[in-house]
Amino acid sequence: MTKNGQLTPSVRSSTNFYSKGVPQDYALAHMWFNLSASRATEAKLRDSAAKSRDELAAQMTPDEIAEAQRLAREWKPTTPPLQPPPSPLPDLHPPQPVADAVTLYPGHDGRALYAYIDIGPWPQRVLLDTGATNLTVTEPLAERLVAQGFAHEGPSVTVTLADGSERNG
Amino acid sequence: MTIIIDTVTIGGHVLRDVPAGVTPDGADMVLGLPVLNQIGRFTIDSVNHKLIFG
């Protein structure tokens, strides 16, 4: 039987067994008709099941009917209840944050550190300088950047260079 | 002379409209720390030679 009280094909065949020469079990057949009569979602099915149940009951003894009613009361759907979806397995190895780092290269004197950065579309080596206040680029690169549309001339500013000197742009 | 560079990429970080001073050819190009500050917190690991963001 399905959850909505309709007889499955296997149950239908089991309720016809008494007409096909197989051993009769009126109590079991009565139970299925009874369940279908009380649980079927369509009125037509409920009425049909109730009619079959009553016709069957007319051929049964009171003890058989009582047994059938007991079976119906104790019947439980065999379809297992829906289980909640399994929770995801604990991640034993959570991803480590990707190091967000840039490699630095020491200069010849071992003190200065250089990095490669992209200025416009081109990678360039720049000196990482704690005393500098800005970015400086060489004149040829500046001209190339402007000429190719990757930069434009800006307002005049004073730039502190790596050696501490200042240059007015 | 100063130029405004459309994009400067440092590691995975892209800075836009970066002002830059212009130095004579042959001089080191310099990256000042205030530029890095625009990206956020960073650390200079002088032992492993890494500029680490975050």
Backbone of each chain as ProteinMPNN parsed JSONL, in Angstrom:
{"seq_chain_A": "MTKNGQLTPSVRSSTNFYSKGVPQDYALAHMWFNLSASRATEAKLRDSAAKSRDELAAQMTPDEIAEAQRLAREWKPTTPPLQPPPSPLPDLHPPQPVADAVTLYPGHDGRALYAYIDIGPWPQRVLLDTGATNLTVTEPLAERLVAQGFAHEGPSVTVTLADGSERNG", "coords_chain_A": {"N_chain_A": [[0.852, -1.186, 0.0], [0.467, 2.213, -0.75], [1.557, 5.363, 0.649], [-0.563, 7.082, 0.538], [-2.713, 5.492, 0.82], [-3.515, 3.941, -1.3], [-3.83, 0.87, -3.022], [-1.058, -1.047, -3.845], [0.151, -2.729, -6.811], [1.066, -5.282, -6.004], [-0.324, -5.681, -3.701], [-2.912, -5.623, -4.601], [-2.941, -8.007, -6.065], [-2.642, -9.728, -3.985], [-5.05, -9.493, -2.724], [-6.737, -10.704, -4.374], [-6.335, -13.311, -4.179], [-8.042, -15.223, -3.128], [-9.702, -15.934, -5.152], [-8.264, -17.322, -6.908], [-7.463, -19.839, -6.342], [-5.487, -20.005, -4.47], [-4.25, -20.225, -1.082], [-6.635, -18.943, 1.216], [-6.878, -15.818, 2.892], [-8.757, -14.192, 4.584], [-8.733, -12.372, 6.626], [-6.413, -10.908, 6.247], [-6.897, -9.794, 3.71], [-9.153, -8.299, 4.311], [-8.014, -6.499, 6.047], [-6.397, -4.983, 4.305], [-8.289, -3.861, 2.573], [-9.675, -2.398, 4.431], [-7.758, -0.588, 5.342], [-7.301, 0.769, 2.96], [-9.812, 1.852, 2.569], [-9.894, 3.72, 4.565], [-7.731, 5.351, 4.132], [-7.254, 6.055, 1.484], [-6.752, 8.594, -0.926], [-8.53, 9.412, -2.821], [-12.01, 9.708, -3.119], [-13.483, 7.928, -4.597], [-11.915, 5.649, -4.646], [-11.82, 5.089, -1.94], [-14.495, 4.475, -1.452], [-14.822, 2.237, -3.069], [-13.057, 0.433, -1.895], [-14.186, 0.208, 0.612], [-16.582, -0.982, -0.021], [-15.705, -3.451, -1.028], [-14.499, -4.418, 1.266], [-16.704, -4.726, 2.963], [-18.184, -6.609, 1.55], [-16.466, -8.72, 1.717], [-16.399, -9.08, 4.461], [-18.855, -10.142, 4.932], [-18.496, -12.763, 4.42], [-16.963, -13.657, 6.415], [-16.09, -14.859, 9.685], [-17.006, -13.599, 12.947], [-14.717, -13.664, 14.56], [-12.673, -13.694, 12.665], [-13.074, -11.219, 11.495], [-12.56, -9.558, 13.665], [-9.886, -10.154, 14.006], [-8.89, -9.168, 11.595], [-9.408, -6.463, 11.903], [-7.769, -5.905, 14.017], [-5.279, -6.34, 12.831], [-5.329, -4.25, 10.991], [-5.318, -2.062, 12.686], [-2.815, -2.296, 13.784], [-1.188, -2.074, 11.7], [1.572, -0.668, 10.029], [3.1, 1.715, 7.889], [5.473, 0.444, 5.575], [7.289, 1.849, 4.296], [10.24, 3.459, 4.864], [10.688, 6.257, 7.026], [11.48, 9.505, 5.79], [14.844, 10.361, 5.784], [16.907, 12.853, 7.2], [19.08, 14.766, 5.085], [22.417, 13.607, 4.762], [24.824, 15.042, 6.847], [27.516, 17.116, 5.796], [30.734, 15.63, 5.61], [33.088, 16.112, 8.204], [35.62, 18.424, 7.574], [38.695, 17.375, 7.548], [41.005, 18.383, 6.745], [41.128, 21.389, 6.402], [41.208, 23.932, 3.904], [44.17, 25.701, 3.657], [44.877, 29.137, 4.099], [45.833, 30.804, 1.195], [49.07, 31.833, 0.71], [49.612, 35.178, 0.539], [51.776, 36.679, -0.967], [54.719, 38.356, -2.069], [57.669, 37.703, -3.725], [60.831, 38.806, -2.684], [63.907, 40.206, -3.749], [67.236, 40.232, -2.853], [69.556, 42.936, -3.114], [72.81, 43.681, -4.555], [74.322, 44.563, -2.423], [73.223, 43.239, -0.37], [71.472, 44.363, 1.368], [69.487, 46.018, 0.328], [66.196, 45.455, -0.968], [64.472, 44.075, -3.663], [61.572, 44.017, -5.724], [59.408, 42.455, -8.116], [57.069, 44.068, -9.952], [54.066, 44.786, -11.771], [54.049, 47.408, -13.853], [51.812, 49.233, -15.378], [51.404, 47.276, -18.227], [53.755, 45.907, -17.999], [56.241, 43.922, -16.437], [58.362, 45.067, -13.902], [61.414, 45.727, -12.216], [61.597, 46.913, -8.978], [62.852, 48.959, -6.391], [62.39, 48.293, -3.063], [61.659, 50.585, -0.787], [61.881, 51.97, 2.322], [62.094, 54.605, 2.875], [61.092, 56.03, 0.809], [58.399, 57.901, -0.582], [56.674, 57.436, -2.571], [55.906, 56.058, -5.792], [58.385, 55.593, -8.171], [59.36, 55.91, -11.554], [61.44, 55.169, -14.348], [62.5, 57.595, -16.789], [62.397, 56.742, -19.54], [60.578, 54.622, -19.322], [58.332, 55.931, -18.325], [57.712, 57.583, -20.49], [57.081, 55.669, -22.377], [54.873, 54.433, -21.208], [53.011, 56.512, -21.225], [52.905, 57.053, -23.953], [51.757, 54.761, -24.941], [49.321, 54.722, -23.833], [48.941, 53.822, -21.24], [49.281, 55.396, -19.128], [49.057, 58.782, -17.956], [50.051, 62.212, -18.029], [50.56, 63.775, -14.903], [49.741, 66.027, -12.146], [52.224, 68.321, -10.88], [54.412, 67.083, -8.443], [56.247, 66.656, -5.379], [58.786, 64.395, -5.038], [60.208, 62.052, -2.913], [63.262, 60.547, -3.036], [65.084, 57.402, -3.024], [67.525, 57.876, -1.83], [66.979, 59.86, -0.132], [66.882, 62.332, -1.187], [65.015, 64.979, -2.74], [62.777, 65.435, -5.424], [61.345, 67.628, -7.666], [58.554, 67.157, -9.545]], "CA_chain_A": [[0.0, 0.0, 0.0], [1.231, 3.447, -0.753], [1.293, 6.199, 1.832], [-1.863, 7.747, 0.448], [-3.783, 4.533, 1.041], [-3.9, 3.2, -2.484], [-3.224, -0.442, -3.056], [-0.041, -1.264, -4.854], [-0.176, -3.926, -7.6], [1.298, -6.523, -5.268], [-1.412, -5.838, -2.73], [-4.114, -5.994, -5.364], [-2.908, -9.433, -6.383], [-2.828, -10.508, -2.763], [-6.453, -9.478, -2.324], [-7.498, -11.534, -5.302], [-5.861, -14.699, -4.093], [-9.092, -16.193, -2.787], [-10.425, -16.338, -6.34], [-7.352, -17.971, -7.845], [-7.075, -21.145, -5.875], [-4.403, -19.979, -3.499], [-4.831, -20.218, 0.269], [-7.382, -17.726, 1.505], [-6.622, -15.137, 4.151], [-9.759, -13.126, 4.583], [-8.357, -11.328, 7.589], [-5.417, -10.029, 5.62], [-7.569, -9.044, 2.647], [-10.018, -7.324, 4.991], [-7.147, -5.442, 6.576], [-5.98, -4.083, 3.221], [-9.458, -3.086, 2.143], [-9.989, -1.459, 5.516], [-6.765, 0.488, 5.294], [-7.522, 1.574, 1.763], [-11.059, 2.595, 2.762], [-9.683, 4.828, 5.499], [-6.574, 6.181, 3.808], [-7.159, 6.45, 0.079], [-6.949, 10.031, -1.084], [-9.674, 9.656, -3.69], [-13.26, 9.182, -2.559], [-13.91, 6.769, -5.384], [-11.121, 4.502, -4.18], [-12.263, 4.758, -0.577], [-15.807, 3.82, -1.533], [-14.636, 0.919, -3.654], [-12.408, -0.41, -0.895], [-15.156, -0.049, 1.689], [-17.562, -1.943, -0.538], [-15.039, -4.762, -1.064], [-14.312, -4.855, 2.655], [-17.988, -5.169, 3.519], [-18.55, -7.86, 0.891], [-15.601, -9.765, 2.276], [-16.782, -9.3, 5.859], [-20.057, -10.967, 4.95], [-18.087, -14.166, 4.315], [-16.01, -13.925, 7.489], [-16.628, -15.032, 11.03], [-16.684, -12.456, 13.818], [-13.317, -13.745, 15.011], [-11.812, -13.285, 11.546], [-13.211, -9.755, 11.341], [-11.832, -8.938, 14.775], [-8.457, -10.297, 13.703], [-8.586, -8.239, 10.499], [-9.405, -5.103, 12.448], [-6.552, -5.767, 14.822], [-4.169, -6.176, 11.888], [-5.406, -2.9, 10.413], [-4.892, -1.089, 13.704], [-1.391, -2.418, 14.07], [-0.394, -1.931, 10.462], [2.37, 0.551, 9.884], [3.729, 1.767, 6.562], [6.806, -0.148, 5.543], [8.228, 2.809, 3.717], [10.965, 4.123, 5.954], [10.551, 7.718, 7.015], [12.572, 10.22, 5.133], [15.957, 10.725, 6.655], [17.517, 14.13, 6.81], [20.274, 14.547, 4.275], [23.616, 13.476, 5.602], [25.605, 16.272, 6.99], [28.809, 16.948, 5.142], [31.79, 15.108, 6.469], [33.975, 17.18, 8.697], [36.809, 18.626, 6.753], [39.846, 17.172, 8.424], [42.133, 19.181, 6.248], [40.585, 22.608, 5.8], [42.202, 24.596, 3.059], [44.964, 26.739, 4.303], [44.871, 30.368, 3.315], [46.942, 30.907, 0.244], [49.983, 32.906, 1.091], [49.513, 36.336, -0.342], [53.112, 37.222, -0.764], [55.538, 38.664, -3.242], [59.07, 37.388, -3.446], [61.769, 39.928, -2.738], [65.252, 39.784, -4.163], [68.233, 41.141, -2.273], [70.479, 43.585, -4.037], [74.202, 43.247, -4.448], [74.871, 44.853, -1.098], [72.575, 42.356, 0.598], [70.543, 45.091, 2.251], [68.312, 46.475, -0.436], [65.312, 44.4, -1.453], [63.75, 44.428, -4.886], [60.401, 43.199, -6.064], [58.919, 42.643, -9.482], [55.657, 44.452, -10.009], [53.65, 45.172, -13.116], [53.734, 48.834, -14.014], [51.094, 49.089, -16.637], [51.401, 45.855, -18.588], [55.108, 45.347, -18.042], [56.903, 43.669, -15.154], [59.546, 45.918, -13.686], [62.056, 45.555, -10.926], [61.575, 48.159, -8.207], [63.495, 48.906, -5.077], [61.473, 48.508, -1.945], [62.386, 51.567, 0.014], [61.054, 52.469, 3.414], [62.182, 56.059, 2.946], [60.422, 56.658, -0.326], [56.993, 58.207, -0.31], [55.851, 57.258, -3.756], [56.471, 55.177, -6.809], [59.099, 56.329, -9.232], [59.679, 55.121, -12.745], [62.448, 55.857, -15.175], [61.932, 58.454, -17.829], [61.983, 55.992, -20.742], [59.352, 53.85, -19.044], [57.227, 56.886, -18.232], [57.334, 57.997, -21.85], [56.461, 54.514, -23.038], [53.536, 54.25, -20.616], [52.13, 57.581, -21.712], [52.74, 56.913, -25.404], [50.904, 53.611, -25.268], [48.002, 54.879, -23.211], [48.83, 53.182, -19.931], [49.45, 56.438, -18.11], [48.969, 60.14, -18.476], [50.799, 63.133, -17.199], [49.815, 64.224, -13.746], [50.17, 67.294, -11.574], [53.568, 68.332, -10.337], [54.511, 66.716, -7.03], [57.607, 66.47, -4.885], [59.027, 62.974, -4.792], [61.396, 61.74, -2.125], [63.931, 59.396, -3.624], [65.626, 56.421, -2.085], [68.661, 58.417, -1.075], [66.494, 60.926, 0.723], [66.777, 63.59, -1.923], [63.677, 65.283, -3.251], [62.738, 65.867, -6.811], [60.079, 68.246, -8.048], [58.144, 66.693, -10.857]], "C_chain_A": [[0.889, 1.237, 0.0], [0.831, 4.303, 0.438], [-0.059, 6.883, 1.765], [-3.021, 6.751, 0.479], [-4.204, 3.753, -0.178], [-3.153, 1.876, -2.511], [-2.198, -0.518, -4.166], [-0.405, -2.528, -5.627], [0.014, -5.214, -6.823], [0.187, -6.76, -4.257], [-2.693, -6.22, -3.452], [-4.111, -7.49, -5.66], [-3.13, -10.251, -5.124], [-4.291, -10.524, -2.343], [-7.323, -10.293, -3.272], [-7.199, -13.018, -5.126], [-6.996, -15.679, -3.821], [-9.894, -16.625, -4.002], [-9.532, -17.098, -7.306], [-6.802, -19.276, -7.296], [-5.886, -21.172, -4.944], [-5.027, -19.933, -2.116], [-5.478, -18.879, 0.588], [-6.955, -17.151, 2.844], [-7.541, -13.934, 4.182], [-9.352, -11.987, 5.511], [-7.374, -10.347, 6.972], [-6.061, -9.175, 4.525], [-8.454, -7.951, 3.247], [-9.187, -6.156, 5.508], [-6.769, -4.448, 5.471], [-7.148, -3.243, 2.723], [-9.793, -2.01, 3.174], [-9.032, -0.271, 5.505], [-7.007, 1.396, 4.104], [-8.778, 2.432, 1.92], [-10.866, 3.806, 3.663], [-8.581, 5.78, 5.069], [-6.5, 6.651, 2.361], [-7.496, 7.928, -0.071], [-8.155, 10.351, -1.953], [-10.921, 8.984, -3.118], [-13.718, 7.932, -3.287], [-13.188, 5.505, -4.923], [-11.552, 4.077, -2.785], [-13.579, 3.993, -0.607], [-15.681, 2.404, -2.062], [-14.038, -0.048, -2.649], [-13.39, -0.769, 0.216], [-16.178, -1.086, 1.247], [-16.968, -3.353, -0.561], [-14.854, -5.317, 0.334], [-15.607, -5.418, 3.225], [-18.441, -6.477, 2.882], [-17.748, -9.026, 1.464], [-16.042, -10.111, 3.694], [-18.015, -10.195, 5.959], [-19.713, -12.442, 4.89], [-17.182, -14.577, 5.471], [-16.741, -14.131, 8.806], [-16.3, -13.797, 11.856], [-15.237, -12.473, 14.296], [-12.368, -13.292, 13.913], [-11.875, -11.77, 11.342], [-12.436, -9.025, 12.439], [-10.33, -8.997, 14.533], [-8.032, -9.307, 12.615], [-8.516, -6.806, 11.015], [-8.16, -4.865, 13.311], [-5.339, -5.549, 13.908], [-4.146, -4.762, 11.303], [-4.931, -1.853, 11.414], [-3.39, -1.109, 13.895], [-0.511, -2.219, 12.837], [0.356, -0.597, 10.466], [3.003, 0.545, 8.495], [5.132, 1.179, 6.622], [7.823, 0.79, 4.925], [8.953, 3.537, 4.84], [10.765, 5.632, 5.887], [11.762, 8.36, 6.353], [13.637, 10.607, 6.145], [16.479, 12.1, 6.243], [18.766, 13.861, 5.99], [21.502, 14.457, 5.159], [24.371, 14.785, 5.667], [26.963, 16.056, 6.332], [29.854, 16.451, 6.123], [32.654, 16.252, 6.975], [35.232, 17.235, 7.854], [38.028, 18.533, 7.645], [41.047, 18.001, 7.991], [41.59, 20.443, 5.601], [41.646, 23.315, 4.979], [42.915, 25.694, 3.823], [44.905, 28.006, 3.455], [46.093, 30.434, 2.409], [47.807, 32.092, 0.641], [49.907, 34.011, 0.054], [50.825, 37.089, -0.181], [53.801, 37.452, -2.101], [56.987, 38.387, -2.856], [59.926, 38.643, -3.609], [63.16, 39.391, -3.072], [66.257, 40.758, -3.585], [69.158, 41.727, -3.352], [71.896, 43.1, -3.803], [74.764, 43.49, -3.056], [74.224, 44.008, -0.007], [71.581, 43.055, 1.491], [69.286, 45.52, 1.505], [67.497, 45.272, -0.918], [64.528, 44.916, -2.656], [62.547, 43.485, -5.063], [60.062, 43.436, -7.527], [57.423, 42.952, -9.418], [55.321, 44.817, -11.459], [53.293, 46.653, -13.117], [53.1, 48.967, -15.383], [51.119, 47.612, -16.984], [52.753, 45.177, -18.424], [55.67, 45.108, -16.645], [58.188, 44.48, -15.054], [60.118, 45.626, -12.31], [62.076, 46.896, -10.211], [62.25, 47.929, -6.858], [62.459, 49.195, -4.005], [62.19, 49.409, -0.943], [61.47, 52.161, 1.064], [61.081, 53.996, 3.495], [61.45, 56.771, 1.833], [58.94, 56.852, -0.02], [56.082, 57.837, -1.471], [56.451, 56.177, -4.634], [57.217, 56.042, -7.803], [59.386, 55.364, -10.38], [60.708, 55.898, -13.556], [61.768, 56.625, -16.303], [61.542, 57.677, -19.09], [60.693, 55.198, -20.516], [58.145, 54.768, -18.975], [56.75, 57.307, -19.62], [56.599, 56.881, -22.583], [55.037, 54.295, -22.519], [52.547, 55.282, -21.166], [51.832, 57.382, -23.195], [51.757, 55.795, -25.753], [49.584, 53.631, -24.502], [47.835, 54.209, -21.871], [49.021, 54.176, -18.788], [49.243, 57.794, -18.777], [49.702, 61.066, -17.522], [49.922, 63.653, -16.061], [50.319, 65.555, -13.246], [51.581, 67.194, -11.013], [53.541, 67.986, -8.856], [55.979, 66.636, -6.66], [57.773, 65.018, -4.481], [60.288, 62.818, -3.981], [62.021, 60.467, -2.679], [64.558, 58.522, -2.548], [66.774, 56.988, -1.259], [68.268, 59.589, -0.191], [66.361, 62.251, 0.018], [65.36, 63.771, -2.439], [63.775, 65.796, -4.663], [61.368, 66.462, -7.076], [59.714, 67.818, -9.462], [57.397, 67.772, -11.6]], "O_chain_A": [[1.923, 1.285, 0.667], [-0.127, 3.991, 1.145], [-0.641, 7.227, 2.793], [-4.165, 7.11, 0.202], [-5.156, 2.976, -0.112], [-2.003, 1.779, -2.082], [-2.454, -0.098, -5.295], [-1.202, -3.328, -5.137], [-0.782, -6.143, -6.958], [-0.193, -7.901, -3.991], [-3.466, -7.045, -2.966], [-5.134, -8.162, -5.527], [-3.725, -11.328, -5.169], [-4.733, -11.461, -1.678], [-8.498, -10.538, -3.0], [-7.743, -13.865, -5.835], [-6.927, -16.837, -4.234], [-10.68, -17.569, -3.92], [-9.968, -17.478, -8.393], [-5.767, -19.756, -7.76], [-5.337, -22.236, -4.658], [-6.214, -19.634, -1.986], [-4.936, -17.82, 0.271], [-6.704, -17.882, 3.803], [-7.15, -12.815, 3.851], [-9.589, -10.812, 5.231], [-7.481, -9.133, 7.145], [-5.797, -7.976, 4.429], [-8.494, -6.825, 2.751], [-9.587, -4.995, 5.423], [-6.813, -3.234, 5.672], [-6.999, -2.046, 2.481], [-10.143, -0.88, 2.835], [-9.439, 0.883, 5.639], [-6.931, 2.62, 4.209], [-8.82, 3.578, 1.473], [-11.584, 4.799, 3.543], [-8.495, 6.898, 5.578], [-5.741, 7.571, 2.056], [-8.409, 8.441, 0.577], [-8.739, 11.429, -1.842], [-10.877, 7.832, -2.687], [-14.263, 7.005, -2.689], [-13.784, 4.432, -4.827], [-11.642, 2.889, -2.476], [-13.762, 3.005, 0.105], [-16.34, 1.485, -1.575], [-14.455, -1.203, -2.557], [-13.42, -1.902, 0.695], [-16.588, -1.949, 2.022], [-17.621, -4.321, -0.172], [-15.022, -6.513, 0.573], [-15.608, -6.455, 3.887], [-19.003, -7.345, 3.55], [-18.251, -10.131, 1.666], [-16.058, -11.279, 4.083], [-18.196, -10.912, 6.942], [-20.528, -13.288, 5.26], [-16.691, -15.705, 5.511], [-17.853, -13.644, 9.01], [-15.406, -13.031, 11.497], [-14.605, -11.424, 14.421], [-11.385, -12.599, 14.175], [-10.866, -11.126, 11.055], [-11.758, -8.027, 12.192], [-9.597, -8.046, 14.806], [-6.968, -8.693, 12.694], [-7.653, -6.032, 10.599], [-7.587, -3.776, 13.325], [-4.491, -4.695, 14.17], [-3.084, -4.16, 11.143], [-4.245, -0.894, 11.06], [-2.767, -0.075, 14.138], [0.717, -2.199, 12.914], [-0.175, 0.443, 10.856], [3.393, -0.506, 7.988], [5.874, 1.386, 7.582], [9.033, 0.576, 5.005], [8.313, 4.169, 5.681], [10.682, 6.205, 4.802], [12.876, 7.838, 6.361], [13.34, 11.118, 7.225], [16.481, 12.446, 5.061], [19.433, 12.844, 6.18], [21.609, 15.146, 6.173], [24.524, 15.51, 4.684], [27.488, 14.943, 6.318], [29.852, 16.805, 7.301], [32.911, 17.224, 6.266], [35.812, 16.214, 7.484], [38.358, 19.457, 8.389], [41.964, 18.272, 8.766], [41.59, 20.557, 4.376], [42.83, 23.297, 5.316], [42.306, 26.494, 4.534], [44.886, 27.936, 2.226], [47.22, 30.155, 2.819], [47.319, 33.198, 0.874], [50.113, 33.794, -1.14], [50.951, 38.005, 0.632], [53.491, 36.818, -3.109], [57.454, 38.792, -1.792], [59.756, 39.422, -4.547], [63.521, 38.27, -2.714], [66.152, 41.966, -3.795], [69.478, 41.081, -4.35], [72.149, 42.23, -2.97], [75.586, 42.715, -2.567], [74.637, 44.062, 1.152], [70.91, 42.407, 2.295], [68.17, 45.391, 2.008], [68.045, 44.215, -1.23], [64.002, 46.029, -2.659], [62.538, 42.34, -4.609], [60.387, 44.477, -8.098], [56.633, 42.171, -8.887], [56.208, 45.117, -12.259], [52.346, 47.08, -12.456], [53.763, 48.831, -16.412], [50.878, 46.774, -16.116], [52.875, 43.981, -18.689], [55.588, 45.977, -15.777], [58.979, 44.56, -15.994], [59.39, 45.318, -11.366], [62.519, 47.899, -10.771], [62.206, 46.839, -6.288], [61.756, 50.205, -4.042], [63.194, 49.027, -0.34], [60.441, 52.765, 0.76], [60.205, 54.607, 4.105], [61.214, 57.977, 1.904], [58.324, 56.068, 0.701], [54.859, 57.918, -1.36], [57.387, 55.48, -4.244], [56.734, 57.094, -8.22], [59.62, 54.172, -10.18], [60.82, 57.119, -13.452], [60.638, 56.342, -16.701], [60.476, 57.92, -19.655], [59.836, 55.113, -21.396], [57.073, 54.446, -19.488], [55.551, 57.377, -19.888], [55.631, 57.117, -23.306], [54.119, 54.01, -23.288], [51.412, 54.962, -21.519], [50.694, 57.516, -23.644], [51.023, 55.882, -26.737], [48.826, 52.662, -24.529], [46.711, 54.039, -21.401], [48.927, 53.811, -17.616], [49.256, 57.916, -20.002], [49.936, 60.734, -16.36], [48.733, 63.926, -16.228], [51.217, 66.151, -13.841], [52.064, 66.102, -10.71], [52.739, 68.534, -8.101], [56.847, 66.557, -7.529], [57.0, 64.484, -3.686], [61.325, 63.387, -4.32], [61.362, 59.432, -2.774], [64.564, 58.845, -1.36], [66.959, 56.603, -0.105], [69.12, 60.232, 0.422], [65.789, 63.195, 0.563], [64.603, 62.807, -2.554], [64.72, 66.488, -5.042], [60.347, 65.86, -6.744], [60.438, 68.068, -10.425], [56.971, 67.559, -12.735]]}, "seq_chain_B": "MTIIIDTVTIGGHVLRDVPAGVTPDGADMVLGLPVLNQIGRFTIDSVNHKLIFG", "coords_chain_B": {"N_chain_B": [[58.506, 65.894, -13.608], [55.441, 64.198, -13.394], [53.585, 61.222, -13.59], [50.416, 59.627, -14.037], [49.701, 56.429, -13.48], [47.764, 53.967, -14.997], [47.295, 51.275, -14.047], [48.898, 49.473, -11.486], [50.335, 46.52, -10.597], [50.765, 44.529, -7.851], [51.849, 41.625, -6.728], [48.916, 39.89, -6.24], [47.421, 42.139, -6.232], [45.821, 44.956, -7.44], [46.453, 48.215, -8.134], [45.007, 51.314, -8.913], [45.288, 54.189, -10.973], [47.802, 55.316, -10.137], [49.99, 57.613, -8.849], [53.173, 58.58, -10.032], [56.551, 59.434, -9.691], [59.073, 60.656, -11.912], [62.179, 59.483, -12.815], [65.644, 59.859, -13.818], [66.907, 57.913, -16.551], [68.317, 54.777, -15.829], [68.408, 55.015, -13.116], [67.422, 53.441, -10.046], [64.147, 52.214, -9.961], [61.688, 53.054, -7.652], [59.757, 51.774, -5.019], [57.671, 53.057, -2.812], [56.678, 52.723, 0.613], [54.178, 53.899, 1.296], [52.688, 53.422, -0.968], [52.279, 50.69, -0.862], [50.758, 50.66, 1.407], [48.296, 51.339, 0.5], [47.222, 49.016, -0.325], [46.875, 47.525, 1.964], [47.37, 45.934, 5.13], [50.673, 44.857, 5.584], [53.651, 42.831, 5.655], [57.141, 42.78, 5.857], [59.235, 40.243, 5.318], [62.319, 39.855, 6.069], [64.066, 37.827, 6.312], [63.171, 35.565, 4.933], [62.775, 36.816, 2.634], [60.285, 37.946, 1.69], [57.418, 39.748, 0.783], [54.66, 40.15, 2.496], [51.222, 40.118, 2.394], [48.364, 41.028, 4.331]], "CA_chain_B": [[57.337, 65.334, -14.284], [54.716, 63.121, -12.706], [52.566, 60.581, -14.416], [49.41, 58.812, -13.335], [49.699, 55.123, -14.149], [46.421, 53.379, -14.886], [47.302, 50.136, -13.116], [50.14, 48.893, -10.973], [49.955, 45.247, -9.981], [51.754, 44.035, -6.889], [51.283, 40.321, -6.384], [47.572, 39.794, -6.788], [46.708, 43.374, -5.93], [45.881, 45.934, -8.526], [46.207, 49.604, -7.737], [44.639, 52.101, -10.096], [45.595, 55.62, -10.97], [48.901, 55.466, -9.194], [50.918, 58.668, -9.237], [54.575, 58.149, -9.997], [57.552, 60.406, -10.099], [59.908, 60.192, -13.025], [63.606, 59.628, -12.528], [66.457, 59.668, -15.023], [67.174, 56.543, -16.973], [69.426, 54.156, -15.124], [68.198, 55.023, -11.665], [66.484, 52.427, -9.56], [62.738, 52.589, -9.733], [61.473, 52.895, -6.217], [58.392, 51.557, -4.531], [57.563, 53.543, -1.443], [55.722, 51.976, 1.431], [52.802, 54.425, 1.233], [51.966, 52.758, -2.057], [51.847, 49.385, -0.333], [49.705, 50.889, 2.401], [46.989, 51.407, -0.176], [46.704, 47.644, -0.434], [46.442, 47.096, 3.292], [48.429, 45.539, 6.052], [51.689, 44.001, 4.972], [54.834, 42.563, 6.456], [58.331, 42.452, 5.086], [60.022, 39.178, 5.947], [63.659, 40.069, 5.512], [64.814, 36.559, 6.363], [62.726, 34.721, 3.808], [62.636, 37.684, 1.464], [58.895, 37.951, 1.246], [56.505, 40.849, 1.113], [53.458, 39.376, 2.805], [50.024, 40.944, 2.615], [47.328, 40.465, 5.199]], "C_chain_B": [[56.723, 64.228, -13.431], [53.708, 62.524, -13.683], [51.584, 59.84, -13.517], [49.295, 57.508, -14.119], [48.336, 54.448, -13.912], [46.38, 52.232, -13.878], [48.73, 49.766, -12.744], [49.733, 47.638, -10.212], [51.092, 44.747, -9.111], [51.213, 42.72, -6.347], [49.915, 40.207, -7.042], [46.767, 41.058, -6.613], [46.91, 44.399, -7.035], [45.542, 47.315, -7.961], [45.934, 50.403, -9.007], [44.976, 53.583, -9.873], [46.669, 55.939, -9.935], [49.816, 56.598, -9.664], [52.359, 58.176, -9.104], [55.464, 59.301, -10.426], [58.414, 59.8, -11.205], [61.359, 60.502, -12.696], [64.404, 59.396, -13.808], [66.67, 58.185, -15.325], [68.397, 56.009, -16.239], [69.267, 54.141, -13.627], [67.265, 53.875, -11.285], [65.076, 53.004, -9.523], [62.395, 52.194, -8.31], [59.989, 52.692, -5.912], [58.347, 51.981, -3.07], [56.475, 52.802, -0.678], [54.316, 52.578, 1.435], [51.984, 53.82, 0.092], [51.432, 51.409, -1.582], [50.724, 49.548, 0.68], [48.322, 50.978, 1.764], [46.371, 50.02, -0.321], [46.155, 47.188, 0.905], [47.654, 46.72, 4.123], [49.428, 44.641, 5.315], [52.871, 43.865, 5.914], [55.989, 42.28, 5.514], [59.135, 41.425, 5.879], [61.417, 39.237, 5.335], [64.502, 38.799, 5.543], [64.459, 35.693, 5.161], [62.499, 35.526, 2.533], [61.241, 37.616, 0.861], [58.208, 39.247, 1.674], [55.138, 40.2, 1.27], [52.301, 40.323, 3.093], [49.061, 40.225, 3.557], [47.817, 40.248, 6.607]], "O_chain_B": [[57.435, 63.426, -12.826], [53.08, 63.223, -14.478], [51.901, 59.48, -12.384], [48.85, 57.49, -15.267], [47.841, 54.375, -12.788], [45.544, 52.214, -12.975], [49.634, 49.752, -13.58], [48.901, 47.684, -9.306], [52.221, 44.568, -9.567], [50.237, 42.703, -5.598], [49.775, 40.403, -8.249], [45.554, 41.055, -6.823], [48.026, 44.657, -7.486], [44.473, 47.528, -7.388], [46.564, 50.183, -10.042], [44.945, 54.112, -8.762], [46.464, 56.716, -9.003], [50.357, 56.537, -10.768], [52.701, 57.449, -8.171], [55.176, 60.029, -11.376], [58.46, 58.584, -11.387], [61.714, 61.628, -12.346], [63.9, 58.808, -14.765], [66.612, 57.335, -14.437], [69.387, 56.718, -16.059], [69.911, 53.351, -12.936], [66.447, 53.412, -12.08], [64.861, 54.141, -9.102], [62.775, 51.124, -7.837], [59.112, 53.348, -6.473], [58.927, 51.325, -2.204], [55.495, 52.324, -1.25], [53.343, 51.835, 1.565], [50.76, 53.718, 0.17], [50.291, 51.039, -1.86], [49.851, 48.688, 0.801], [47.309, 50.722, 2.414], [45.153, 49.876, -0.428], [45.106, 46.546, 0.976], [48.784, 47.127, 3.855], [49.046, 43.779, 4.525], [53.066, 44.663, 6.831], [55.822, 41.614, 4.493], [59.641, 41.71, 6.965], [61.658, 38.737, 4.236], [65.532, 38.714, 4.875], [65.331, 35.165, 4.471], [62.091, 34.993, 1.501], [61.055, 37.277, -0.308], [58.408, 39.752, 2.779], [54.534, 39.756, 0.294], [52.403, 41.215, 3.936], [48.965, 38.998, 3.573], [47.06, 39.78, 7.457]]}, "name": "protein", "num_of_chains": 2, "seq": "MTKNGQLTPSVRSSTNFYSKGVPQDYALAHMWFNLSASRATEAKLRDSAAKSRDELAAQMTPDEIAEAQRLAREWKPTTPPLQPPPSPLPDLHPPQPVADAVTLYPGHDGRALYAYIDIGPWPQRVLLDTGATNLTVTEPLAERLVAQGFAHEGPSVTVTLADGSERNGMTIIIDTVTIGGHVLRDVPAGVTPDGADMVLGLPVLNQIGRFTIDSVNHKLIFG"}
